[in-house]
Amino acid sequence: MATEAGASIGNANDIVLSFIKALNDEDFAAARKFAADDLKFIGVLGERDGAEAYFTDMERMKLKYDIKRVFSDGDDVSIFYDIDMGGKTIFSSGWYHVVDGKINSIRVIFDPRPLL
């Protein structure tokens, strides 16, 4: 199946899953290859503009993702996962958008109460 832009669904899916695997492995250089320079991150506890700001935080936090379910629709990939956030496991959902083979936006939602 192809999207309007001609990219196959598997491509966005593969990019996002490779990105998550690299983050889990703490291979931030590999993960960075899957992110656009102008990456926009929007989360419950804040926003980051640009890949450098995002990866500065990721290298400090070293989150671990336990993927439960993946849904793909063209260049959009949504994942349900448990995220280990410093000893607390938080069920979350992430929406990743891929443009030209790179993740250019990430939106993550979760209940932040266990962290507060």
C-alpha positions in Angstrom: 0.0 0.0 0.0 1.3 3.5 -0.8 0.7 6.9 0.5 -0.1 10.0 -1.6 3.5 10.9 -1.5 4.4 7.4 -2.8 6.1 6.1 0.4 5.0 2.7 1.6 3.4 2.2 5.0 6.2 0.0 6.0 8.8 2.7 5.5 7.4 5.0 8.1 6.8 2.1 10.4 10.3 0.8 10.0 11.8 4.2 10.6 9.9 4.8 13.8 10.6 1.3 15.2 14.3 1.6 14.3 14.3 5.0 16.1 12.7 3.5 19.2 15.1 0.6 19.2 18.1 2.9 19.0 16.8 5.0 21.9 16.3 1.8 24.0 19.9 0.8 23.1 21.1 4.3 24.1 22.6 4.6 20.6 21.6 8.2 20.2 23.8 8.7 17.1 21.8 6.0 15.4 18.5 7.4 16.6 19.5 10.9 15.4 19.8 9.5 11.8 16.0 8.9 11.9 15.1 12.4 13.0 14.7 15.6 11.0 16.8 18.6 12.1 13.6 20.6 12.7 12.0 17.8 14.8 9.0 19.1 16.8 8.3 17.3 20.1 5.1 17.9 22.0 4.5 16.1 25.3 2.5 16.4 28.5 5.3 18.0 30.4 6.7 20.3 27.6 7.8 20.9 24.1 11.1 20.8 22.2 11.9 22.5 19.0 14.7 20.9 17.0 16.4 17.6 17.1 19.3 18.9 19.2 17.1 20.0 22.0 15.2 16.7 21.9 18.3 14.5 22.0 19.9 16.6 24.7 16.9 15.6 26.9 16.9 12.0 25.7 20.5 11.4 26.5 19.9 12.7 30.0 16.7 10.8 30.7 17.6 7.5 29.0 14.0 6.4 28.7 13.1 2.8 27.9 10.2 1.9 25.7 8.3 -1.4 25.9 6.1 -1.4 22.8 2.6 -2.9 23.2 1.0 -2.1 19.9 1.9 -0.2 16.7 -0.6 1.3 14.2 0.5 2.8 10.9 -1.3 5.0 8.4 0.9 6.2 5.6 3.5 8.5 7.0 1.9 8.4 10.5 2.8 5.8 13.1 1.1 5.5 16.5 2.5 3.4 19.3 1.1 2.3 22.7 4.0 1.6 25.0 5.1 1.5 28.6 7.9 4.0 29.2 10.3 3.5 32.1 10.8 7.0 33.4 13.4 6.8 36.1 11.9 3.7 37.8 8.3 4.6 37.1 6.5 2.8 34.3 4.0 5.0 32.5 1.6 3.7 29.9 1.8 6.2 27.0 0.9 6.8 23.4 3.2 8.4 20.8 2.2 9.7 17.4 5.2 10.0 15.0 5.0 11.7 11.6 7.6 10.9 8.9 8.5 13.2 6.0 11.2 12.3 3.5 12.4 9.4 5.5 12.8 11.3 8.8 10.6 11.8 11.8 9.6 15.4 11.9 7.1 15.4 14.7 6.4 13.4 17.8 3.4 13.9 20.1 3.3 11.9 23.3 0.4 11.6 25.8 0.2 10.0 29.2 -1.1 10.5 32.7 1.7 12.5 34.5 0.3 12.0 38.0 2.7 9.2 39.0 5.6 11.6 38.2 4.3 14.6 40.1 
